[in-house]
Amino acid sequence: MIGVRAFIQPLIRSGLFFTCLSAFTAASIAGELTATELIKAQDDLLRGDTVHGSYVMTVVTPGWKRSLELDVWGQGRDKMFIRILSPAKEKGIGTLRIDSNMWNYMPKIERTIKIPPSMMLQPWMGSDFSNDDLVKESSIVNDYTHTFIEELVLDGHPARRIRLDPKPGAAVTWGKLIFLVRTDGHIPLREEYYSEKGQLIKALDFSKPRQMNDRVIPTLWTMVNKKKDGHKTIIEIVDAVYNEPVDENIFTLSNLSRVWE
């Protein structure tokens, strides 16, 4: 006991003991996951090692509404492929992301266009999701620091609110992010996107969790534009298969520009 006391007392005097204790307590409350680990867990839940899904995206404005049927493929955090299946007007349009590079294919002009970094905040297909949102060009795991800011219970489930601040020099598009994540099952509940001036630009709410292949995920995603009244975009996951082998040829420019029948 004397040895333990002699070890701890200098830590108490320096304040390091309480710092370590606070970090340990925060990790224990969050199911023994740190803030970074919880962010990674919810991100991994939605991505898997691979994913292939059928999505419907509905864009709503005060004056009109339209829906797009999407075929989506993903491989980890590095590759994403999206093809529009309907309506006929947009059928065949595709988006490919490999690492930090992104391209759109426009079948009407038979042209593949590389998207520069300056265009990552532009809306994808007129929606409230930006190019960056759809393909996650910036990594929420590696490009931000993560801090627990609130513990709460929602509908009987424990959850944590987490602040994401850009790391120095990180090539990200947001001043900060606030995520709300269930600690049981690591299910995302809400994401808030803030400008560098601290203004809330948009918020993404996740709902309708259900079993999808080998996991429970939210199947309804609603992005609300906080700068434009009445503007929102809803993504419904109709079906998704995770962690099945994926043909590498899907994530190629030749596949992106192939003739769509």
C-alpha positions in Angstrom: 0.0 0.0 0.0 2.9 2.3 0.8 4.3 1.8 -2.7 0.9 2.5 -4.3 0.4 5.7 -2.2 3.9 6.8 -3.1 3.1 6.3 -6.8 -0.3 8.0 -6.8 0.5 11.1 -4.6 2.8 12.7 -7.1 0.2 12.2 -9.9 -2.4 13.9 -7.7 -0.2 16.8 -7.0 0.6 17.3 -10.7 -3.1 16.9 -11.7 -2.2 14.0 -14.0 -4.2 11.6 -11.9 -7.5 13.4 -12.4 -6.8 13.8 -16.1 -6.3 10.1 -16.4 -9.4 9.4 -14.2 -11.6 11.7 -16.4 -10.4 10.0 -19.6 -11.0 6.5 -18.1 -14.5 7.5 -16.9 -15.5 9.0 -20.2 -14.4 5.8 -22.0 -16.3 3.6 -19.5 -19.5 5.6 -19.9 -19.3 5.2 -23.7 -19.1 1.4 -23.5 -15.3 1.6 -23.0 -14.9 3.4 -26.3 -13.2 6.7 -26.6 -14.8 9.5 -28.6 -12.7 8.7 -31.6 -13.4 5.0 -31.4 -17.2 5.7 -31.2 -17.0 7.9 -34.3 -15.1 5.2 -36.1 -17.6 2.5 -34.9 -20.6 4.4 -36.3 -18.8 5.2 -39.5 -17.8 1.5 -39.9 -21.5 0.5 -39.2 -22.7 2.5 -42.3 -19.8 1.5 -44.5 -18.7 -2.0 -43.7 -15.7 -3.4 -45.5 -17.9 -3.3 -48.6 -21.5 -2.4 -49.2 -23.9 -2.6 -52.2 -27.3 -1.0 -51.8 -30.4 0.3 -53.5 -31.2 3.8 -52.3 -34.0 6.3 -53.1 -33.1 10.0 -52.8 -36.0 12.5 -52.7 -35.2 16.2 -53.0 -37.8 18.6 -51.6 -38.1 22.3 -52.1 -41.0 24.8 -51.6 -41.7 24.6 -55.3 -41.1 21.0 -56.4 -40.1 17.5 -55.4 -38.3 14.8 -57.3 -36.9 11.3 -56.5 -33.8 9.5 -57.8 -33.3 5.7 -57.6 -29.6 5.0 -56.9 -27.3 2.0 -57.1 -24.5 2.4 -54.6 -21.3 0.5 -54.1 -18.6 1.2 -51.5 -15.3 -0.3 -50.4 -14.0 0.9 -47.0 -13.3 4.6 -46.8 -11.4 4.8 -50.1 -13.9 3.9 -52.8 -17.5 4.8 -53.7 -19.5 4.4 -56.9 -23.0 5.7 -57.5 -25.2 5.2 -60.5 -28.6 6.8 -61.1 -31.1 4.3 -62.3 -34.2 6.5 -62.7 -35.9 8.8 -63.7 -35.1 8.6 -67.4 -33.9 12.1 -67.5 -31.0 11.4 -65.2 -30.5 7.7 -65.9 -26.9 6.6 -66.3 -25.3 9.6 -64.5 -22.6 8.2 -62.3 -20.2 9.3 -59.6 -16.9 7.7 -58.7 -14.6 8.4 -55.8 -11.1 6.8 -55.4 -9.2 8.2 -52.4 -9.4 12.0 -52.7 -10.3 12.0 -56.4 -13.9 12.3 -57.6 -15.5 12.1 -61.1 -19.0 12.6 -62.5 -20.1 11.0 -65.8 -22.8 12.7 -67.8 -24.2 10.3 -70.4 -26.1 13.0 -72.4 -22.8 14.6 -73.4 -20.8 11.4 -73.0 -18.3 13.1 -70.8 -16.5 12.3 -67.6 -15.8 15.4 -65.4 -13.2 15.4 -62.6 -14.5 17.4 -59.6 -11.9 19.8 -58.2 -11.5 20.3 -54.4 -13.1 23.7 -54.7 -16.4 22.0 -55.9 -16.7 19.6 -53.0 -19.3 21.8 -51.2 -21.5 22.1 -54.3 -24.8 20.2 -54.2 -25.0 16.7 -55.7 -27.8 16.5 -58.3 -29.5 19.5 -56.8 -29.9 17.9 -53.4 -28.9 19.2 -49.9 -26.1 16.6 -49.9 -22.8 18.1 -51.2 -20.3 16.2 -53.3 -18.3 15.8 -50.0 -21.3 14.3 -48.2 -22.1 11.7 -50.8 -18.6 10.4 -51.1 -17.0 11.4 -47.8 -13.9 12.9 -49.4 -12.8 14.1 -46.0 -12.4 11.5 -43.3 -14.4 12.1 -40.1 -12.1 9.7 -38.3 -8.6 10.9 -39.4 -9.1 14.6 -40.2 -10.8 15.6 -36.9 -10.2 15.5 -33.2 -13.2 14.1 -31.2 -14.5 15.2 -27.8 -17.5 14.0 -25.7 -19.7 16.9 -24.8 -22.9 15.4 -23.5 -24.3 12.1 -22.3 -28.0 11.4 -22.6 -30.7 8.8 -23.0 -33.0 8.8 -26.0 -36.0 6.4 -26.3 -34.4 4.3 -23.7 -31.0 4.1 -25.4 -27.8 5.6 -24.1 -26.2 8.1 -26.5 -23.3 10.5 -26.6 -22.9 13.9 -28.3 -19.5 14.3 -29.8 -17.7 17.5 -31.1 -15.4 17.1 -34.1 -12.8 19.8 -34.7 -10.6 19.9 -37.7 -7.0 18.9 -37.1 -4.4 21.6 -38.1 -3.8 21.5 -41.8 -6.6 19.0 -42.5 -8.3 19.6 -45.9 -11.9 19.6 -44.6 -14.9 21.7 -45.6 -16.5 22.4 -42.2 -15.5 24.5 -39.2 -16.8 21.8 -36.8 -19.2 18.9 -36.7 -21.5 17.7 -33.9 -22.5 14.1 -33.9 -25.0 12.3 -31.8 -24.5 8.5 -31.6 -26.1 5.7 -29.7 -23.5 3.9 -27.6 -25.4 0.6 -27.8 -25.1 -0.6 -31.4 -23.1 2.5 -32.5 -26.1 3.8 -34.5 -25.8 7.4 -35.7 -28.7 9.6 -34.7 -27.8 13.1 -35.9 -25.0 15.1 -37.6 -24.7 18.9 -37.5 -22.5 20.8 -40.0 -21.1 24.2 -39.0 -19.2 26.8 -40.9 -15.9 28.3 -39.8 -17.9 31.1 -38.3 -19.9 28.7 -36.1 -23.2 28.9 -38.1 -25.3 25.8 -38.4 -25.5 25.1 -42.2 -27.4 21.8 -42.2 -28.4 18.9 -40.1 -28.7 15.2 -40.9 -31.2 13.1 -38.9 -31.1 9.3 -39.0 -34.2 7.3 -38.2 -36.1 4.0 -38.8 -33.3 1.6 -37.7 -33.8 -2.0 -39.0 -31.9 -5.1 -39.7 -30.1 -4.8 -43.0 -28.1 -7.9 -43.9 -25.7 -8.5 -41.0 -26.4 -5.3 -39.0 -29.0 -2.8 -37.7 -28.7 0.6 -39.4 -30.8 3.7 -39.8 -32.6 3.4 -43.1 -34.1 6.9 -43.4 -31.7 9.9 -43.6 -33.1 13.4 -43.7 -30.8 16.3 -44.5 -32.3 19.7 -43.7 -30.9 22.9 -45.1 -30.7 25.4 -42.3 -30.0 28.3 -44.7 -33.0 27.7 -47.0 -36.4 27.3 -45.6 -38.4 24.3 -46.9 -35.3 22.6 -48.5 -34.5 19.1 -47.5 -33.3 15.8 -49.0 -34.4 12.4 -47.8 -32.4 9.2 -48.5 -34.2 5.8 -48.0 -32.1 2.7 -47.9 -34.3 0.1 -49.7 -31.8 -2.7 -49.4 -28.1 -3.1 -48.6 -25.6 -6.0 -48.5 -22.5 -5.7 -46.4 -19.1 -7.4 -46.4 -19.6 -9.4 -49.6 -16.8 -9.6 -52.3 -16.9 -6.6 -54.7 -15.5 -6.6 -58.2 -12.6 -4.1 -58.3 -13.7 -3.2 -61.9 -16.7 -1.4 -60.5 -14.4 1.4 -59.2 -12.9 2.3 -62.5 -13.3 5.2 -65.0 -14.2 2.7 -67.7 -17.1 1.4 -65.7 -18.2 4.9 -64.8 -18.5 5.9 -68.5 -19.8 2.6 -69.9 -22.9 2.7 -72.0 -26.0 2.3 -69.7 -28.9 0.3 -71.1 
